[in-house]
Structures are given as C-alpha cells and as structure tokens.
Amino acid sequence: MTVPVELVYFPGCPNVGAAREAIGAALAAEGLPARWREWNRDDPATPEALRGCGSPTVLVGGRDVEPAGNEAACCRVYEHGGALAKAPSVEAIRKALRDGAGSR
C-alpha cells in the first residue's frame, strides 16, 4: 500500500513548482508512482484543517514532512543545510515516505 502524498498550495505561489519537482523526485527515488493529491487552500472543497497551511506544504500520510514553520499565511520557506529553500527537500520527503510505509 502506498502512503498518501498531498501538496497544499495557494494559487500564484512561486514555490509550488519546486515542491512538485521534489515530490516527483522523491517518489521516483523510492520506486513509487508519481501520484499525489493537490489541495488549493483557497478552494472551499479543501478540508478546513489544510486551509491554514503555508504554501507549499507537503504532507505524507497526513503529516507535514517538515512541520516547523507551517503556520505561514503566505509563501513558506524551508531550511536545507543552513540555506533557505523554496520547498521541502527530496530527502525529507523520502524519509517521510519510508517512515509512513513502515508504520502501516
């Protein structure tokens, strides 16, 4: 069984493309299909719990792959090795995928 992967974003976020690329690379590296669900946090169909997420936020098994700093009302930034990044790292997503698969 594959662990569900979700991307939460707002329209116009300049960093959502980097998050999509990181998700795709992480899934490929783990030998998993390149499938995930995307949630536009401004869409009324998006679950209420996801509407407050910073953009972009990547969830694996319902958990943020890098939870610190998720409360942003705008674009979210990440830290990789002391430098700021536009999206979570491929390795953080891969770790979440492995951890999520092991808990099922």
PyMOL commands that set and color helices and strands:
alter all, ss='L'
color gray80, all
select helices_A, chain A and resi 16-29+48-50+90-102
alter helices_A, ss='H'
color red, helices_A
select strands_A, chain A and resi 5-9+37-40+57-60+63-64+78-80+83-85
alter strands_A, ss='S'
color yellow, strands_A
deselect
rebuild
show_as cartoon
